[in-house]
Amino acid sequence: MALFEIIYTSLATRDLPPHELSQLLDKARASNASLGITGMMIYHRREFMQLIEGEQPVVEALYERIAGDPRHQQLRKIWDGPIRERGFSDWGMAFVAPDEMALRGKPGYQDLLDRGLHVTPGETIGKKLLLALRDDFL
């Protein structure tokens, strides 16, 4: 199967406190691992930005499930397309929530702080786009 990625933004219907974000992240990581999904999620002041990558039909089905999630509104797909390799293969779901420093101990979050998102030879278009938007989004 061909690898594929989608980047989207959405607005949470309400502010999510740290414990709810933590539960959401734990659930997403478990589900994503079983589906072969990797990526990165950013949450800041009710705004989500997420890159999801994996086999195309699985990624598209996950995006449709997210689109139907009542916690999201104003869902907008920024990019989708095929990729040769994963941009976030080491992260089941890297996570950034600048207002939620209580989540620093979460796997993926600390890795992101320590290692950053360095450019690699196999970088994908989605990863480049996410990096370009990251500073404006936060």
N, C-alpha and C positions, 0 to 999 in steps of 0.2 A: 504493500500500500504506500501511496505517496504521502509525504509529510506536508503539513499545511499549518498556517497560523492565522489567527484573527486578533486584531486589537480593537477594543471597544471602550467607550466611556458611558457612564450612567450616573444618575443621581439617586442616592438612597432616599426612600420616602420619609425617613426620619434619621436623626443622628444616631449612630450606633455606638454605645458605650464600649469600653475596652473588653469587658467580659464577653459581650456578644460578638465583637470582631474576632476574638480568640476562638470562640466556638465555631464561627463561620469558617475561619481559616483551617481549624482542625478537621472539620467535616469536608471541606474542599480538598484538602491534601489527601485524605483517605479515599475519597471518591476518585480524584484525579489519578492516584497511584493505580487503582484497579482498572482505569480506562487507558493508561499510558499517556496521560496528559501532563505536560510540564508548562511552566510559564512564570509570570510575575503579576502581582496585584498591588496597586497603589490605592490607598484610601486616605482622603484628606477632606475634612469639612463636608461630609456627606457625598463627596465625589469619588467615584471609582474609575480607575483606568486599569485595564487588564489585557495582557497578552496571553493567549492560550495556544499551545502547539501540540501536535500529535498527528495521528492518521486523519486524513481529511473528513471522512464521514463521522468520525467520533467528535472531532472539533466542531463541526457544523451542528451536530446534534446537541452538544453541550451549549453552544451559543443559543440555540433555539430554546433550550431549557432555561437559560439565564433570562432570555427575552420574556419568558412567561412567569418569571419569579416576581411576586408582588412587592418585594423589597426594592426593586429597581423601577425607575421611571426615566424618561428621556434617554433611552438606550440609543446609542449611535455607533455604528460600525465605522471605524476610521480606516482600517486596512484589512484585507484578507488576501492570501495568496499562497502558492506552493513554496516550500523551502527544501533545500538539499539536506540540511542538518539542523538540529535543534539549537537555538540560541541560549536556552536555559536548561540544558540537559542535566546539570548538577542540582537543579532546584525543582522539587515537586511543585512548589509554588512559592517563589520568592515573594516577600511581602514588605511594604513600606507604609507606615502610618505615622507621619511626623508628629502628630499631636498625641500619640499613644505610646510614649516611651516605656510604659509598663510591659509592652510586648517585646522588649529588647531580647529576652531570652528565647524567643521562638526560633526554631530552626529556619534557615532561609533569611530571616530578618538580620540576624547578626552576621551571617555570611555576606550579605549584601553590604552591610556597613564596613566590614573588614576588607572585602575584596573589591567592592565596587563593580561596575559593569564595564570592564575593560574590553576594548575592541579586540576581536580575534579574527584570524583569517576566514573562518567559516561563518562570520556574522550574517544574520538574515536582514532582509529589508525591514521586517517588523521590529527587530531589535534596534536597528538604526533609528527608526521612527520613534520608538518608545524613548530612546535616549534623548532624541532631539526635543521631545515634548515634556520630558520629566521635569526639567527645571521650571518651565512655565506652569506646569500643573501644580507643582508644590509651591 
